[in-house]
Amino acid sequence: MTKSDLYKLPLIIPTRNIVRDEISDVLKLDQTKLNIMATNNLPSNAYELLKAGNYYMLGIQGIVNSFHDPELTFIPFSPHKDTGHVLAWRKNTVVTPVMEKFLQEFADQAENS
């Protein structure tokens, strides 16, 4: 698949402009020429559209794994692009047991990826 193929596909793309702009920049795409059928901020909201086979979603590696569906496939673009993320919260916040569990799960996932 080439980037020109993307212009022909009915796409579901991220709602956030910063993510769309990053994808467009890396792939050198003209967003105005894309066949954007929907936007989403939670990939799981697009699951039924993807499952029906009528749409294609631009997203990050690992998203398709969250669906646990062997019929959906992630196809990486080239060149490979890594980005960084941060987890932040307000100073002097009391860390509750639930928050502590979340942070531990997050740290465990980060170590295993």
Biopython code that builds the backbone (N, CA, C, O; Angstrom):
import numpy as np
from Bio.PDB.StructureBuilder import StructureBuilder

atoms = [
    (1, "MET", "N", (0.844, -1.178, 0.000)),
    (1, "MET", "CA", (0.000, 0.000, 0.000)),
    (1, "MET", "C", (0.889, 1.240, 0.000)),
    (1, "MET", "O", (1.886, 1.302, 0.719)),
    (2, "THR", "N", (0.521, 2.211, -0.803)),
    (2, "THR", "CA", (1.266, 3.464, -0.847)),
    (2, "THR", "C", (0.428, 4.572, -0.219)),
    (2, "THR", "O", (-0.764, 4.401, 0.037)),
    (3, "LYS", "N", (1.069, 5.702, 0.022)),
    (3, "LYS", "CA", (0.308, 6.801, 0.616)),
    (3, "LYS", "C", (-0.781, 7.306, -0.337)),
    (3, "LYS", "O", (-1.805, 7.813, 0.121)),
    (4, "SER", "N", (-0.580, 7.177, -1.642)),
    (4, "SER", "CA", (-1.627, 7.611, -2.580)),
    (4, "SER", "C", (-2.864, 6.727, -2.458)),
    (4, "SER", "O", (-3.972, 7.172, -2.760)),
    (5, "ASP", "N", (-2.691, 5.476, -2.016)),
    (5, "ASP", "CA", (-3.837, 4.597, -1.775)),
    (5, "ASP", "C", (-4.734, 5.149, -0.671)),
    (5, "ASP", "O", (-5.946, 4.932, -0.684)),
    (6, "LEU", "N", (-4.140, 5.859, 0.281)),
    (6, "LEU", "CA", (-4.926, 6.405, 1.394)),
    (6, "LEU", "C", (-5.974, 7.404, 0.924)),
    (6, "LEU", "O", (-7.030, 7.536, 1.543)),
    (7, "TYR", "N", (-5.690, 8.104, -0.162)),
    (7, "TYR", "CA", (-6.642, 9.102, -0.664)),
    (7, "TYR", "C", (-7.922, 8.443, -1.185)),
    (7, "TYR", "O", (-8.959, 9.099, -1.287)),
    (8, "LYS", "N", (-7.853, 7.163, -1.510)),
    (8, "LYS", "CA", (-9.004, 6.458, -2.074)),
    (8, "LYS", "C", (-9.835, 5.742, -1.011)),
    (8, "LYS", "O", (-10.980, 5.374, -1.272)),
    (9, "LEU", "N", (-9.280, 5.541, 0.174)),
    (9, "LEU", "CA", (-9.944, 4.759, 1.211)),
    (9, "LEU", "C", (-10.864, 5.603, 2.079)),
    (9, "LEU", "O", (-10.550, 6.758, 2.368)),
    (10, "PRO", "N", (-11.998, 5.045, 2.500)),
    (10, "PRO", "CA", (-12.860, 5.740, 3.472)),
    (10, "PRO", "C", (-12.210, 5.645, 4.857)),
    (10, "PRO", "O", (-12.155, 4.568, 5.449)),
    (11, "LEU", "N", (-11.727, 6.763, 5.359)),
    (11, "LEU", "CA", (-10.899, 6.766, 6.568)),
    (11, "LEU", "C", (-11.623, 7.246, 7.811)),
    (11, "LEU", "O", (-12.510, 8.099, 7.761)),
    (12, "ILE", "N", (-11.214, 6.668, 8.924)),
    (12, "ILE", "CA", (-11.549, 7.169, 10.256)),
    (12, "ILE", "C", (-10.220, 7.675, 10.805)),
    (12, "ILE", "O", (-9.252, 6.920, 10.889)),
    (13, "ILE", "N", (-10.174, 8.932, 11.173)),
    (13, "ILE", "CA", (-8.916, 9.515, 11.642)),
    (13, "ILE", "C", (-9.098, 10.100, 13.041)),
    (13, "ILE", "O", (-10.229, 10.325, 13.471)),
    (14, "PRO", "N", (-8.011, 10.346, 13.748)),
    (14, "PRO", "CA", (-8.111, 10.924, 15.091)),
    (14, "PRO", "C", (-8.760, 12.311, 15.070)),
    (14, "PRO", "O", (-8.570, 13.084, 14.131)),
    (15, "THR", "N", (-9.514, 12.604, 16.100)),
    (15, "THR", "CA", (-10.165, 13.904, 16.235)),
    (15, "THR", "C", (-9.158, 15.006, 16.534)),
    (15, "THR", "O", (-9.290, 16.127, 16.045)),
    (16, "ARG", "N", (-8.154, 14.683, 17.336)),
    (16, "ARG", "CA", (-7.183, 15.692, 17.779)),
    (16, "ARG", "C", (-6.322, 16.166, 16.615)),
    (16, "ARG", "O", (-5.673, 15.365, 15.942)),
    (17, "ASN", "N", (-6.322, 17.469, 16.386)),
    (17, "ASN", "CA", (-5.542, 18.063, 15.296)),
    (17, "ASN", "C", (-4.056, 17.747, 15.397)),
    (17, "ASN", "O", (-3.399, 17.514, 14.382)),
    (18, "ILE", "N", (-3.524, 17.737, 16.612)),
    (18, "ILE", "CA", (-2.090, 17.506, 16.773)),
    (18, "ILE", "C", (-1.715, 16.111, 16.264)),
    (18, "ILE", "O", (-0.642, 15.935, 15.688)),
    (19, "VAL", "N", (-2.581, 15.128, 16.468)),
    (19, "VAL", "CA", (-2.315, 13.764, 16.005)),
    (19, "VAL", "C", (-2.479, 13.698, 14.491)),
    (19, "VAL", "O", (-1.647, 13.106, 13.804)),
    (20, "ARG", "N", (-3.544, 14.300, 13.966)),
    (20, "ARG", "CA", (-3.758, 14.319, 12.514)),
    (20, "ARG", "C", (-2.605, 15.016, 11.814)),
    (20, "ARG", "O", (-2.124, 14.546, 10.783)),
    (21, "ASP", "N", (-2.163, 16.125, 12.366)),
    (21, "ASP", "CA", (-1.062, 16.869, 11.752)),
    (21, "ASP", "C", (0.232, 16.051, 11.769)),
    (21, "ASP", "O", (1.005, 16.092, 10.811)),
    (22, "GLU", "N", (0.466, 15.316, 12.848)),
    (22, "GLU", "CA", (1.669, 14.481, 12.938)),
    (22, "GLU", "C", (1.632, 13.383, 11.878)),
    (22, "GLU", "O", (2.632, 13.134, 11.205)),
    (23, "ILE", "N", (0.486, 12.730, 11.730)),
    (23, "ILE", "CA", (0.341, 11.679, 10.717)),
    (23, "ILE", "C", (0.544, 12.267, 9.326)),
    (23, "ILE", "O", (1.269, 11.702, 8.507)),
    (24, "SER", "N", (-0.093, 13.394, 9.063)),
    (24, "SER", "CA", (0.038, 14.040, 7.752)),
    (24, "SER", "C", (1.470, 14.454, 7.471)),
    (24, "SER", "O", (1.950, 14.321, 6.345)),
    (25, "ASP", "N", (2.152, 14.954, 8.489)),
    (25, "ASP", "CA", (3.528, 15.400, 8.322)),
    (25, "ASP", "C", (4.453, 14.222, 8.021)),
    (25, "ASP", "O", (5.263, 14.287, 7.096)),
    (26, "VAL", "N", (4.335, 13.162, 8.790)),
    (26, "VAL", "CA", (5.195, 11.989, 8.599)),
    (26, "VAL", "C", (4.969, 11.364, 7.229)),
    (26, "VAL", "O", (5.922, 10.983, 6.549)),
    (27, "LEU", "N", (3.706, 11.261, 6.825)),
    (27, "LEU", "CA", (3.386, 10.602, 5.551)),
    (27, "LEU", "C", (3.351, 11.566, 4.368)),
    (27, "LEU", "O", (3.166, 11.149, 3.225)),
    (28, "LYS", "N", (3.529, 12.860, 4.650)),
    (28, "LYS", "CA", (3.468, 13.890, 3.596)),
    (28, "LYS", "C", (2.121, 13.832, 2.866)),
    (28, "LYS", "O", (2.063, 13.800, 1.637)),
    (29, "LEU", "N", (1.033, 13.819, 3.660)),
    (29, "LEU", "CA", (-0.319, 13.743, 3.114)),
    (29, "LEU", "C", (-0.968, 15.118, 3.066)),
    (29, "LEU", "O", (-0.695, 15.970, 3.911)),
    (30, "ASP", "N", (-1.817, 15.328, 2.089)),
    (30, "ASP", "CA", (-2.657, 16.512, 2.014)),
    (30, "ASP", "C", (-4.000, 16.145, 2.638)),
    (30, "ASP", "O", (-4.804, 15.444, 2.024)),
    (31, "GLN", "N", (-4.238, 16.623, 3.867)),
    (31, "GLN", "CA", (-5.459, 16.262, 4.590)),
    (31, "GLN", "C", (-6.728, 16.636, 3.831)),
    (31, "GLN", "O", (-7.757, 15.977, 3.978)),
    (32, "THR", "N", (-6.659, 17.675, 3.030)),
    (32, "THR", "CA", (-7.862, 18.107, 2.298)),
    (32, "THR", "C", (-8.256, 17.118, 1.207)),
    (32, "THR", "O", (-9.391, 17.146, 0.731)),
    (33, "LYS", "N", (-7.334, 16.247, 0.805)),
    (33, "LYS", "CA", (-7.629, 15.272, -0.241)),
    (33, "LYS", "C", (-8.013, 13.897, 0.315)),
    (33, "LYS", "O", (-8.402, 13.010, -0.446)),
    (34, "LEU", "N", (-7.908, 13.716, 1.624)),
    (34, "LEU", "CA", (-8.263, 12.437, 2.228)),
    (34, "LEU", "C", (-9.779, 12.254, 2.239)),
    (34, "LEU", "O", (-10.527, 13.223, 2.361)),
    (35, "ASN", "N", (-10.218, 11.024, 2.113)),
    (35, "ASN", "CA", (-11.635, 10.681, 2.146)),
    (35, "ASN", "C", (-12.023, 10.377, 3.598)),
    (35, "ASN", "O", (-12.206, 9.220, 3.976)),
    (36, "ILE", "N", (-12.144, 11.433, 4.395)),
    (36, "ILE", "CA", (-12.412, 11.293, 5.824)),
    (36, "ILE", "C", (-13.913, 11.103, 6.032)),
    (36, "ILE", "O", (-14.720, 11.991, 5.755)),
    (37, "MET", "N", (-14.261, 9.910, 6.532)),
    (37, "MET", "CA", (-15.666, 9.579, 6.754)),
    (37, "MET", "C", (-16.086, 9.832, 8.196)),
    (37, "MET", "O", (-17.257, 10.088, 8.477)),
    (38, "ALA", "N", (-15.111, 9.757, 9.111)),
    (38, "ALA", "CA", (-15.419, 9.959, 10.530)),
    (38, "ALA", "C", (-14.135, 10.302, 11.265)),
    (38, "ALA", "O", (-13.032, 10.020, 10.796)),
    (39, "THR", "N", (-14.307, 10.919, 12.432)),
    (39, "THR", "CA", (-13.183, 11.141, 13.336)),
    (39, "THR", "C", (-13.542, 10.483, 14.658)),
    (39, "THR", "O", (-14.715, 10.276, 14.969)),
    (40, "ASN", "N", (-12.511, 10.157, 15.430)),
    (40, "ASN", "CA", (-12.790, 9.558, 16.739)),
    (40, "ASN", "C", (-11.705, 9.932, 17.726)),
    (40, "ASN", "O", (-10.568, 10.225, 17.356)),
    (41, "ASN", "N", (-12.090, 9.914, 18.998)),
    (41, "ASN", "CA", (-11.093, 10.151, 20.032)),
    (41, "ASN", "C", (-10.873, 8.891, 20.870)),
    (41, "ASN", "O", (-9.936, 8.823, 21.665)),
    (42, "LEU", "N", (-11.741, 7.897, 20.688)),
    (42, "LEU", "CA", (-11.579, 6.601, 21.333)),
    (42, "LEU", "C", (-11.663, 5.532, 20.255)),
    (42, "LEU", "O", (-12.735, 5.314, 19.691)),
    (43, "PRO", "N", (-10.564, 4.865, 19.960)),
    (43, "PRO", "CA", (-10.572, 3.863, 18.889)),
    (43, "PRO", "C", (-11.658, 2.806, 19.041)),
    (43, "PRO", "O", (-12.167, 2.290, 18.046)),
    (44, "SER", "N", (-12.015, 2.482, 20.279)),
    (44, "SER", "CA", (-13.052, 1.468, 20.474)),
    (44, "SER", "C", (-14.398, 1.910, 19.907)),
    (44, "SER", "O", (-15.240, 1.072, 19.582)),
    (45, "ASN", "N", (-14.606, 3.224, 19.786)),
    (45, "ASN", "CA", (-15.854, 3.722, 19.207)),
    (45, "ASN", "C", (-15.957, 3.405, 17.719)),
    (45, "ASN", "O", (-17.056, 3.383, 17.165)),
    (46, "ALA", "N", (-14.838, 3.163, 17.078)),
    (46, "ALA", "CA", (-14.819, 2.875, 15.644)),
    (46, "ALA", "C", (-14.831, 1.374, 15.353)),
    (46, "ALA", "O", (-14.852, 0.971, 14.190)),
    (47, "TYR", "N", (-14.818, 0.560, 16.379)),
    (47, "TYR", "CA", (-14.689, -0.879, 16.208)),
    (47, "TYR", "C", (-15.729, -1.467, 15.256)),
    (47, "TYR", "O", (-15.370, -2.221, 14.351)),
    (48, "GLU", "N", (-16.985, -1.145, 15.437)),
    (48, "GLU", "CA", (-18.035, -1.736, 14.597)),
    (48, "GLU", "C", (-17.883, -1.328, 13.136)),
    (48, "GLU", "O", (-18.148, -2.127, 12.238)),
    (49, "LEU", "N", (-17.459, -0.092, 12.892)),
    (49, "LEU", "CA", (-17.230, 0.343, 11.510)),
    (49, "LEU", "C", (-16.063, -0.413, 10.888)),
    (49, "LEU", "O", (-16.119, -0.793, 9.719)),
    (50, "LEU", "N", (-15.021, -0.627, 11.658)),
    (50, "LEU", "CA", (-13.877, -1.388, 11.157)),
    (50, "LEU", "C", (-14.266, -2.844, 10.924)),
    (50, "LEU", "O", (-13.905, -3.437, 9.907)),
    (51, "LYS", "N", (-14.992, -3.401, 11.854)),
    (51, "LYS", "CA", (-15.401, -4.794, 11.771)),
    (51, "LYS", "C", (-16.276, -5.037, 10.539)),
    (51, "LYS", "O", (-16.194, -6.097, 9.918)),
    (52, "ALA", "N", (-17.099, -4.073, 10.191)),
    (52, "ALA", "CA", (-17.967, -4.210, 9.018)),
    (52, "ALA", "C", (-17.155, -4.206, 7.726)),
    (52, "ALA", "O", (-17.639, -4.636, 6.679)),
    (53, "GLY", "N", (-15.923, -3.719, 7.805)),
    (53, "GLY", "CA", (-15.041, -3.752, 6.646)),
    (53, "GLY", "C", (-15.236, -2.619, 5.663)),
    (53, "GLY", "O", (-14.720, -2.672, 4.547)),
    (54, "ASN", "N", (-15.961, -1.610, 6.053)),
    (54, "ASN", "CA", (-16.234, -0.492, 5.143)),
    (54, "ASN", "C", (-15.313, 0.696, 5.358)),
    (54, "ASN", "O", (-15.311, 1.630, 4.556)),
    (55, "TYR", "N", (-14.527, 0.671, 6.436)),
    (55, "TYR", "CA", (-13.692, 1.808, 6.784)),
    (55, "TYR", "C", (-12.289, 1.350, 7.179)),
    (55, "TYR", "O", (-12.059, 0.183, 7.494)),
    (56, "TYR", "N", (-11.373, 2.294, 7.152)),
    (56, "TYR", "CA", (-9.998, 2.070, 7.564)),
    (56, "TYR", "C", (-9.648, 3.160, 8.566)),
    (56, "TYR", "O", (-10.059, 4.309, 8.405)),
    (57, "MET", "N", (-8.885, 2.804, 9.606)),
    (57, "MET", "CA", (-8.574, 3.784, 10.640)),
    (57, "MET", "C", (-7.071, 4.035, 10.685)),
    (57, "MET", "O", (-6.273, 3.099, 10.649)),
    (58, "LEU", "N", (-6.701, 5.292, 10.762)),
    (58, "LEU", "CA", (-5.304, 5.660, 10.993)),
    (58, "LEU", "C", (-5.107, 5.753, 12.497)),
    (58, "LEU", "O", (-5.856, 6.448, 13.183)),
    (59, "GLY", "N", (-4.106, 5.060, 13.007)),
    (59, "GLY", "CA", (-3.857, 5.085, 14.440)),
    (59, "GLY", "C", (-2.468, 4.583, 14.766)),
    (59, "GLY", "O", (-1.664, 4.306, 13.876)),
    (60, "ILE", "N", (-2.202, 4.472, 16.037)),
    (60, "ILE", "CA", (-0.884, 4.062, 16.490)),
    (60, "ILE", "C", (-0.814, 2.550, 16.673)),
    (60, "ILE", "O", (-1.829, 1.875, 16.848)),
    (61, "GLN", "N", (0.411, 2.042, 16.627)),
    (61, "GLN", "CA", (0.619, 0.615, 16.814)),
    (61, "GLN", "C", (0.132, 0.212, 18.198)),
    (61, "GLN", "O", (0.347, 0.930, 19.174)),
    (62, "GLY", "N", (-0.513, -0.915, 18.274)),
    (62, "GLY", "CA", (-1.018, -1.413, 19.548)),
    (62, "GLY", "C", (-2.515, -1.214, 19.693)),
    (62, "GLY", "O", (-3.154, -1.923, 20.470)),
    (63, "ILE", "N", (-3.090, -0.264, 18.962)),
    (63, "ILE", "CA", (-4.529, -0.016, 19.054)),
    (63, "ILE", "C", (-5.316, -1.251, 18.655)),
    (63, "ILE", "O", (-6.255, -1.646, 19.346)),
    (64, "VAL", "N", (-4.935, -1.860, 17.541)),
    (64, "VAL", "CA", (-5.683, -3.015, 17.056)),
    (64, "VAL", "C", (-5.632, -4.166, 18.066)),
    (64, "VAL", "O", (-6.566, -4.965, 18.137)),
    (65, "ASN", "N", (-4.560, -4.255, 18.840)),
    (65, "ASN", "CA", (-4.462, -5.312, 19.855)),
    (65, "ASN", "C", (-5.520, -5.173, 20.934)),
    (65, "ASN", "O", (-5.945, -6.168, 21.521)),
    (66, "SER", "N", (-5.947, -3.947, 21.199)),
    (66, "SER", "CA", (-6.956, -3.733, 22.238)),
    (66, "SER", "C", (-8.323, -4.284, 21.834)),
    (66, "SER", "O", (-9.190, -4.475, 22.687)),
    (67, "PHE", "N", (-8.521, -4.539, 20.541)),
    (67, "PHE", "CA", (-9.794, -5.089, 20.081)),
    (67, "PHE", "C", (-9.864, -6.603, 20.241)),
    (67, "PHE", "O", (-10.957, -7.170, 20.237)),
    (68, "HIS", "N", (-8.729, -7.260, 20.382)),
    (68, "HIS", "CA", (-8.671, -8.722, 20.512)),
    (68, "HIS", "C", (-9.472, -9.408, 19.410)),
    (68, "HIS", "O", (-10.248, -10.326, 19.673)),
    (69, "ASP", "N", (-9.278, -8.955, 18.183)),
    (69, "ASP", "CA", (-10.010, -9.493, 17.042)),
    (69, "ASP", "C", (-9.016, -9.898, 15.956)),
    (69, "ASP", "O", (-8.376, -9.031, 15.360)),
    (70, "PRO", "N", (-8.876, -11.189, 15.688)),
    (70, "PRO", "CA", (-7.889, -11.629, 14.693)),
    (70, "PRO", "C", (-8.224, -11.195, 13.266)),
    (70, "PRO", "O", (-7.379, -11.311, 12.378)),
    (71, "GLU", "N", (-9.428, -10.702, 13.030)),
    (71, "GLU", "CA", (-9.793, -10.247, 11.688)),
    (71, "GLU", "C", (-9.309, -8.832, 11.396)),
    (71, "GLU", "O", (-9.316, -8.409, 10.240)),
    (72, "LEU", "N", (-8.894, -8.099, 12.414)),
    (72, "LEU", "CA", (-8.372, -6.740, 12.222)),
    (72, "LEU", "C", (-6.846, -6.798, 12.231)),
    (72, "LEU", "O", (-6.245, -7.525, 13.023)),
    (73, "THR", "N", (-6.237, -6.032, 11.351)),
    (73, "THR", "CA", (-4.787, -6.058, 11.192)),
    (73, "THR", "C", (-4.217, -4.651, 11.230)),
    (73, "THR", "O", (-4.804, -3.718, 10.682)),
    (74, "PHE", "N", (-3.076, -4.505, 11.878)),
    (74, "PHE", "CA", (-2.340, -3.245, 11.878)),
    (74, "PHE", "C", (-1.298, -3.315, 10.774)),
    (74, "PHE", "O", (-0.514, -4.262, 10.715)),
    (75, "ILE", "N", (-1.288, -2.323, 9.904)),
    (75, "ILE", "CA", (-0.293, -2.252, 8.832)),
    (75, "ILE", "C", (0.549, -1.001, 9.074)),
    (75, "ILE", "O", (0.047, 0.116, 8.947)),
    (76, "PRO", "N", (1.821, -1.178, 9.421)),
    (76, "PRO", "CA", (2.660, -0.004, 9.730)),
    (76, "PRO", "C", (3.049, 0.778, 8.477)),
    (76, "PRO", "O", (3.161, 0.220, 7.385)),
    (77, "PHE", "N", (3.248, 2.064, 8.660)),
    (77, "PHE", "CA", (3.728, 2.925, 7.594)),
    (77, "PHE", "C", (5.250, 2.976, 7.639)),
    (77, "PHE", "O", (5.884, 2.631, 8.637)),
    (78, "SER", "N", (5.789, 3.407, 6.553)),
    (78, "SER", "CA", (7.219, 3.601, 6.484)),
    (78, "SER", "C", (7.456, 5.025, 5.991)),
    (78, "SER", "O", (6.814, 5.425, 5.021)),
    (79, "PRO", "N", (8.318, 5.794, 6.588)),
    (79, "PRO", "CA", (9.275, 5.410, 7.612)),
    (79, "PRO", "C", (8.612, 5.305, 8.986)),
    (79, "PRO", "O", (7.576, 5.915, 9.250)),
    (80, "HIS", "N", (9.241, 4.516, 9.843)),
    (80, "HIS", "CA", (8.790, 4.322, 11.209)),
    (80, "HIS", "C", (8.949, 5.640, 11.977)),
    (80, "HIS", "O", (9.946, 6.340, 11.807)),
    (81, "LYS", "N", (7.986, 5.969, 12.803)),
    (81, "LYS", "CA", (8.041, 7.218, 13.570)),
    (81, "LYS", "C", (7.715, 6.922, 15.029)),
    (81, "LYS", "O", (6.658, 6.369, 15.332)),
    (82, "ASP", "N", (8.607, 7.282, 15.917)),
    (82, "ASP", "CA", (8.369, 7.159, 17.350)),
    (82, "ASP", "C", (8.019, 8.524, 17.906)),
    (82, "ASP", "O", (8.552, 9.540, 17.461)),
    (83, "THR", "N", (7.138, 8.546, 18.865)),
    (83, "THR", "CA", (6.810, 9.784, 19.566)),
    (83, "THR", "C", (6.889, 9.525, 21.060)),
    (83, "THR", "O", (6.870, 8.376, 21.501)),
    (84, "GLY", "N", (6.974, 10.567, 21.814)),
    (84, "GLY", "CA", (7.022, 10.432, 23.262)),
    (84, "GLY", "C", (5.735, 10.914, 23.902)),
    (84, "GLY", "O", (5.011, 11.735, 23.338)),
    (85, "HIS", "N", (5.466, 10.402, 25.069)),
    (85, "HIS", "CA", (4.285, 10.807, 25.821)),
    (85, "HIS", "C", (4.684, 11.005, 27.273)),
    (85, "HIS", "O", (5.689, 10.465, 27.734)),
    (86, "VAL", "N", (3.896, 11.774, 27.976)),
    (86, "VAL", "CA", (4.137, 11.973, 29.396)),
    (86, "VAL", "C", (2.842, 11.730, 30.161)),
    (86, "VAL", "O", (1.744, 11.921, 29.638)),
    (87, "LEU", "N", (2.994, 11.315, 31.385)),
    (87, "LEU", "CA", (1.874, 11.170, 32.309)),
    (87, "LEU", "C", (2.131, 12.187, 33.403)),
    (87, "LEU", "O", (3.141, 12.110, 34.102)),
    (88, "ALA", "N", (1.227, 13.134, 33.557)),
    (88, "ALA", "CA", (1.453, 14.229, 34.509)),
    (88, "ALA", "C", (0.201, 14.475, 35.337)),
    (88, "ALA", "O", (-0.915, 14.184, 34.904)),
    (89, "TRP", "N", (0.400, 15.011, 36.522)),
    (89, "TRP", "CA", (-0.722, 15.413, 37.354)),
    (89, "TRP", "C", (-0.297, 16.594, 38.209)),
    (89, "TRP", "O", (0.885, 16.926, 38.298)),
    (90, "ARG", "N", (-1.269, 17.211, 38.827)),
    (90, "ARG", "CA", (-1.058, 18.426, 39.597)),
    (90, "ARG", "C", (-0.155, 18.174, 40.806)),
    (90, "ARG", "O", (-0.217, 17.119, 41.438)),
    (91, "LYS", "N", (0.682, 19.161, 41.111)),
    (91, "LYS", "CA", (1.579, 19.097, 42.268)),
    (91, "LYS", "C", (0.781, 18.874, 43.549)),
    (91, "LYS", "O", (-0.373, 19.286, 43.667)),
    (92, "ASN", "N", (1.422, 18.218, 44.492)),
    (92, "ASN", "CA", (0.861, 18.004, 45.833)),
    (92, "ASN", "C", (-0.469, 17.245, 45.819)),
    (92, "ASN", "O", (-1.275, 17.388, 46.738)),
    (93, "THR", "N", (-0.696, 16.448, 44.790)),
    (93, "THR", "CA", (-1.901, 15.635, 44.726)),
    (93, "THR", "C", (-1.731, 14.425, 45.638)),
    (93, "THR", "O", (-0.688, 13.772, 45.631)),
    (94, "VAL", "N", (-2.767, 14.134, 46.423)),
    (94, "VAL", "CA", (-2.742, 12.949, 47.270)),
    (94, "VAL", "C", (-2.951, 11.735, 46.371)),
    (94, "VAL", "O", (-3.923, 11.672, 45.618)),
    (95, "VAL", "N", (-2.054, 10.794, 46.453)),
    (95, "VAL", "CA", (-2.146, 9.582, 45.646)),
    (95, "VAL", "C", (-3.010, 8.574, 46.395)),
    (95, "VAL", "O", (-2.613, 8.034, 47.428)),
    (96, "THR", "N", (-4.203, 8.335, 45.848)),
    (96, "THR", "CA", (-5.148, 7.396, 46.451)),
    (96, "THR", "C", (-4.736, 5.966, 46.101)),
    (96, "THR", "O", (-3.924, 5.764, 45.199)),
    (97, "PRO", "N", (-5.278, 4.987, 46.792)),
    (97, "PRO", "CA", (-4.962, 3.592, 46.441)),
    (97, "PRO", "C", (-5.323, 3.248, 44.986)),
    (97, "PRO", "O", (-4.608, 2.486, 44.336)),
    (98, "VAL", "N", (-6.404, 3.795, 44.488)),
    (98, "VAL", "CA", (-6.796, 3.543, 43.097)),
    (98, "VAL", "C", (-5.767, 4.156, 42.151)),
    (98, "VAL", "O", (-5.371, 3.529, 41.169)),
    (99, "MET", "N", (-5.334, 5.390, 42.452)),
    (99, "MET", "CA", (-4.333, 6.042, 41.623)),
    (99, "MET", "C", (-3.004, 5.285, 41.691)),
    (99, "MET", "O", (-2.314, 5.139, 40.682)),
    (100, "GLU", "N", (-2.658, 4.812, 42.871)),
    (100, "GLU", "CA", (-1.425, 4.035, 43.035)),
    (100, "GLU", "C", (-1.473, 2.770, 42.178)),
    (100, "GLU", "O", (-0.485, 2.415, 41.537)),
    (101, "LYS", "N", (-2.611, 2.098, 42.168)),
    (101, "LYS", "CA", (-2.770, 0.896, 41.347)),
    (101, "LYS", "C", (-2.644, 1.243, 39.864)),
    (101, "LYS", "O", (-1.985, 0.524, 39.112)),
    (102, "PHE", "N", (-3.270, 2.335, 39.444)),
    (102, "PHE", "CA", (-3.184, 2.778, 38.047)),
    (102, "PHE", "C", (-1.733, 3.058, 37.659)),
    (102, "PHE", "O", (-1.270, 2.614, 36.609)),
    (103, "LEU", "N", (-1.026, 3.791, 38.502)),
    (103, "LEU", "CA", (0.365, 4.123, 38.212)),
    (103, "LEU", "C", (1.227, 2.868, 38.131)),
    (103, "LEU", "O", (2.125, 2.782, 37.293)),
    (104, "GLN", "N", (0.957, 1.893, 39.003)),
    (104, "GLN", "CA", (1.719, 0.644, 38.965)),
    (104, "GLN", "C", (1.430, -0.123, 37.675)),
    (104, "GLN", "O", (2.351, -0.640, 37.042)),
    (105, "GLU", "N", (0.171, -0.199, 37.286)),
    (105, "GLU", "CA", (-0.203, -0.867, 36.024)),
    (105, "GLU", "C", (0.456, -0.158, 34.844)),
    (105, "GLU", "O", (0.969, -0.805, 33.932)),
    (106, "PHE", "N", (0.438, 1.161, 34.864)),
    (106, "PHE", "CA", (1.055, 1.939, 33.787)),
    (106, "PHE", "C", (2.545, 1.657, 33.708)),
    (106, "PHE", "O", (3.086, 1.440, 32.624)),
    (107, "ALA", "N", (3.212, 1.660, 34.866)),
    (107, "ALA", "CA", (4.654, 1.398, 34.902)),
    (107, "ALA", "C", (4.957, -0.021, 34.410)),
    (107, "ALA", "O", (5.930, -0.232, 33.687)),
    (108, "ASP", "N", (4.132, -0.981, 34.798)),
    (108, "ASP", "CA", (4.346, -2.366, 34.353)),
    (108, "ASP", "C", (4.200, -2.478, 32.845)),
    (108, "ASP", "O", (4.994, -3.158, 32.195)),
    (109, "GLN", "N", (3.199, -1.820, 32.281)),
    (109, "GLN", "CA", (2.978, -1.858, 30.835)),
    (109, "GLN", "C", (4.144, -1.176, 30.094)),
    (109, "GLN", "O", (4.582, -1.646, 29.044)),
    (110, "ALA", "N", (4.632, -0.075, 30.653)),
    (110, "ALA", "CA", (5.737, 0.649, 30.007)),
    (110, "ALA", "C", (6.999, -0.210, 29.994)),
    (110, "ALA", "O", (7.749, -0.188, 29.018)),
    (111, "GLU", "N", (7.241, -0.964, 31.064)),
    (111, "GLU", "CA", (8.408, -1.836, 31.121)),
    (111, "GLU", "C", (8.320, -2.970, 30.102)),
    (111, "GLU", "O", (9.337, -3.395, 29.554)),
    (112, "ASN", "N", (7.108, -3.460, 29.848)),
    (112, "ASN", "CA", (6.912, -4.613, 28.973)),
    (112, "ASN", "C", (6.769, -4.243, 27.499)),
    (112, "ASN", "O", (6.652, -5.129, 26.653)),
    (113, "SER", "N", (6.775, -2.967, 27.182)),
    (113, "SER", "CA", (6.606, -2.605, 25.771)),
    (113, "SER", "C", (7.905, -2.183, 25.132)),
    (113, "SER", "O", (7.931, -1.848, 23.947)),
]
sb = StructureBuilder()
sb.init_structure("model")
sb.init_model(0)
sb.init_chain("A")
sb.init_seg("    ")
for serial, (resi, resn, name, xyz) in enumerate(atoms, 1):
    if name == "N":
        sb.init_residue(resn, " ", resi, " ")
    sb.init_atom(name, np.array(xyz, "f"), 0.0, 1.0, " ", f" {name:<3s}", serial, name[0])
structure = sb.get_structure()
